[in-house]
Amino acid sequence: NFDCGTDYHKVYKLEAVESSYLCSAGAPESDEKWGRHTDRMVEMAITIMAIANGSILPFLGNPGKDSTCHQEARTEMKIGIHSGPVVAGVAGKKAPSYHCFGDTMNTASRMGS
């Protein structure tokens, strides 16, 4: 799954909401330890495409009666990579979680819509 990819490529999953999966490289850990953040993000994007491409999507129908069902089920996605400065920190009292804020995040968020 995608979470295994984040561990492998040393990127941090910021959020996964509905059909959106937002990752960060270089935060919360600096790039000095793991290498260039752009390389890791591109490799993560390729991993996401490979995982999604290999998935069989649930559908209505009986695959035994219609052998073309699996061939016609395709995954479509948009992947955007944006780089820039962010302000990061822990937000929330009841359920604290790590978030990034700023124009870079706003642009990245709009790339997926």
C-alpha positions as CSV (number, residue, x, y, z in Angstrom):
1,N,0.0,0.0,0.0
2,F,1.0,3.7,-0.2
3,D,2.1,3.8,3.5
4,C,4.7,1.1,2.8
5,G,6.0,3.4,0.0
6,T,6.4,6.3,2.4
7,D,8.5,4.2,4.7
8,Y,10.7,2.9,1.8
9,H,11.2,6.4,0.2
10,K,11.6,8.2,3.5
11,V,8.7,10.6,2.9
12,Y,6.1,11.7,5.5
13,K,2.4,11.2,4.9
14,L,0.7,14.4,5.9
15,E,-2.8,13.4,5.1
16,A,-5.0,11.0,3.2
17,V,-8.5,12.3,2.6
18,E,-11.0,10.7,0.2
19,S,-9.0,10.4,-3.0
20,S,-6.1,12.6,-2.0
21,Y,-2.7,11.5,-0.6
22,L,-0.4,14.3,0.5
23,C,3.3,13.6,1.3
24,S,6.3,15.7,2.4
25,A,10.0,15.1,2.0
26,G,12.4,17.2,4.0
27,A,9.9,17.7,6.8
28,P,9.7,16.7,9.6
29,E,13.3,15.3,9.1
30,S,15.8,17.3,7.2
31,D,17.2,16.2,3.8
32,E,20.7,16.0,5.2
33,K,19.9,12.5,6.6
34,W,18.1,11.0,3.6
35,G,19.2,12.9,0.5
36,R,17.4,15.1,-2.0
37,H,13.7,15.6,-1.4
38,T,12.9,16.0,-5.0
39,D,14.3,12.6,-5.9
40,R,12.4,10.9,-3.1
41,M,9.1,12.6,-4.1
42,V,9.5,11.5,-7.7
43,E,10.3,8.0,-6.7
44,M,7.2,8.0,-4.4
45,A,5.0,9.2,-7.2
46,I,6.3,6.4,-9.4
47,T,5.6,3.9,-6.6
48,I,2.0,5.3,-6.2
49,M,1.4,4.8,-9.9
50,A,2.8,1.3,-9.8
51,I,0.7,0.3,-6.8
52,A,-2.5,1.8,-8.3
53,N,-1.8,0.2,-11.7
54,G,-1.5,-3.2,-10.1
55,S,-4.7,-2.9,-8.1
56,I,-7.9,-4.7,-9.1
57,L,-10.8,-2.3,-8.5
58,P,-14.0,-3.5,-7.0
59,F,-16.9,-3.4,-9.5
60,L,-20.5,-4.6,-9.9
61,G,-20.7,-7.8,-11.9
62,N,-19.4,-11.3,-11.9
63,P,-15.8,-11.7,-13.3
64,G,-16.5,-15.3,-14.1
65,K,-19.3,-14.4,-16.5
66,D,-17.6,-11.5,-18.1
67,S,-13.9,-12.0,-18.6
68,T,-13.3,-8.4,-19.8
69,C,-14.4,-6.8,-16.5
70,H,-10.8,-6.7,-15.1
71,Q,-9.3,-5.4,-18.4
72,E,-11.7,-2.5,-18.6
73,A,-11.3,-1.4,-14.9
74,R,-8.6,1.3,-15.0
75,T,-7.2,3.6,-12.4
76,E,-6.9,7.3,-13.3
77,M,-5.0,9.7,-11.2
78,K,-3.3,13.1,-11.1
79,I,0.0,13.4,-9.4
80,G,1.5,16.8,-8.7
81,I,4.8,17.7,-7.1
82,H,5.4,21.1,-5.7
83,S,8.4,22.4,-3.8
84,G,8.9,25.4,-1.5
85,P,9.1,26.7,2.0
86,V,6.5,25.7,4.7
87,V,5.8,26.4,8.3
88,A,5.3,23.1,10.2
89,G,4.1,22.2,13.6
90,V,1.7,20.2,15.7
91,A,-1.9,21.5,15.7
92,G,-4.9,20.4,17.8
93,K,-5.6,19.7,21.5
94,K,-7.9,16.7,21.4
95,A,-6.0,14.9,18.6
96,P,-2.7,16.6,18.0
97,S,-1.2,16.0,14.6
98,Y,1.7,17.3,12.5
99,H,0.7,19.8,9.7
100,C,2.4,22.0,7.2
101,F,1.1,25.5,6.4
102,G,1.8,28.2,3.8
103,D,1.5,29.1,0.1
104,T,3.5,26.0,-0.8
105,M,0.8,23.8,0.8
106,N,-2.0,25.8,-0.8
107,T,-0.5,25.4,-4.2
108,A,0.1,21.7,-3.7
109,S,-3.5,21.2,-2.5
110,R,-4.9,23.0,-5.6
111,M,-2.8,20.8,-7.9
112,G,-4.9,17.8,-7.0
113,S,-8.3,19.4,-7.6
